[in-house]
Amino acid sequence: MFKDMFKRKELKCSACQRKIQYEEELVAFIKLPKERNLLVGPFDVCLAKSAQEVYCKACYKK
């Protein structure tokens, strides 16, 4: 249970599986978690762990 909790997950596009780079525009679909389940840390890591879908700008425009 705890070993997956600290594993760093990369932020990848749901369509093309390409890694999202820093300062790149993206679109993410995420449910707002309950207050006690909020993730704290770098934005890209929290987004990768909690978003249902993440798209790079090119894939979202298709």
Secondary structure, 3 states (H helix, E strand, C coil): CHHHHCCCCCCECCCCCCECCCCCCEEEECCCCCHHHCCCCCHHHHHHHHCCEEEEHHHHHC
